[in-house]
Amino acid sequence: MDIRRRYVLPFLTIAVATALSGSTTGFEGKWVLDKSKPPATGGPEDLEIEMKQTGSNLTIKSKYREPKDAVYPLLWVGIMTYELNLTTDGTEKVNQIGPFAHNSRTRIEGNKMTTEFVASDGPGKVDGQWIRTLSRDGKGMTLQILTTSSDGRKLDQTLVFRRK
């Protein structure tokens, strides 16, 4: 019995603590646009996202109502995509989003996740940052989109989400 207490209990304690700490950052889960907040201009309607993280790999799956004219404004490249894969350790990740090559680097620091990116299809290009910030209670998240298009225009928006 003494051997079990000496070796098994500390092992179980470490295993449980590791499982609880894991790679959980608070961003994982399902999120929906907060309809009580003003909508973003030209943004996706009825946007819902689900974030899943395994190690440094983060997958963001999105659902939204397709634009009636089937035109996606350049600002929303990467936001209006059904699945986006990021890495959270600062290494570069490349995704193909329609005609756009989307190169990004993401890092998480406390309640803030920052993704720096460049999306280009040759003639069209947008670069910028997505800054996701969790509320103190973890029930809300803002997504600030700060971008510059290849013609120098600043295209900035903020989306407000609530945990589903």
Beta strands, then each sheet from edge to edge (+ up, - down):
strand 1: 29-33
strand 2: 45-54
strand 3: 57-65
strand 4: 83-87
strand 5: 89-97
strand 6: 100-109
strand 7: 112-120
strand 8: 125-134
strand 9: 140-149
strand 10: 154-163
sheet 1: 4+ 3- 2+ 1- 10+ 9- 8+ 7- 6+ 5-
end
